[in-house]
Amino acid sequence: MHADYVQSFMNDKVPVTNGMDIIVKKSDETGVELSASISANINDKGVAFGGSLFSIASLASWAVVDYILQSQGIAAKIFVHTAQTKFLAPVTQDFSVTCLPPSAEEISGLFEMIAKKGRGRISVNAQIFENGKLAFESTADYVAVV
C-alpha cells in the first residue's frame, strides 16, 4: 500500500516531518492527501507557518509522482524543479493538503521522456482548503531521473 510506504519514507528519510505531525491519509491512483496539526505548524501570528504549508504540499506532490512511477515499475529519483506558491488565506486549524494526479496525457508524456532521455518532468498541483475556501495552492514541476 503506497500510503504506508510514504508514511514510512517520511518518518525514516525526512525526519523533520515527525515534528510537523504529518499523517498520510491516502496515496493511491486518485491522488494523495496528507494532514497535519496546526499546533505543530503554527507561527507567531497564530496561523500555519507558510514554510510548513509549502513543505507539506511538496511532500504530497512528490508522493503523487512517486506513485505514478512505482505503478509502472519505474525506479527513479524525484526532485522538485520549480514551484509557484499562492498563500490566499490564513490556515488557522488542523489542515489537509490534497494533490490530484496529472492528466493521463501528462503522465504519458512523462513516461515518454523517461524512455527517451532517462529523465522526465511533470507538473503537479497541491491545495489546502479551510472552511471550503482555497487557502493555499502550489504548482510544482518535478523531475524524475532513472
C-alpha positions, 0 to 999 in steps of 0.5 A: 500500500503506497500510503504506508510506504510514504508514511514510512519514507517520511518518518525514516528519510525526512525526519523533520516531518515527525515534528510537523505531525504529518499523517498520510491519509491516502496515496493511491491512483486518485491522488494523495492527501496528507494532514497535519496539526496546526499546533505543530505548524503554527507561527507567531501570528497564530496561523500555519507557518507558510514554510510548513504549508509549502513543505507539506504540499511538496511532500504530497506532490512528490508522493503523487509522482512517486506513485505514478512511477512505482505503478509502472515499475519505474525506479527513479529519483524525484526532485522538485524543479520549480514551484509557484506558491499562492498563500490566499488565506490564513490556515488557522486549524488542523489542515489537509493538503490534497494533490490530484494526479496529472492528466493521463496525457501528462503522465504519458508524456512523462513516461515518454521522456523517461524512455527517451532521455532517462529523465522526465518532468511533470507538473503537479498541483497541491491545495489546502482548503479551510472552511471550503475556501482555497487557502493555499495552492502550489504548482510544482514541476518535478523531475524524475531521473532513472 
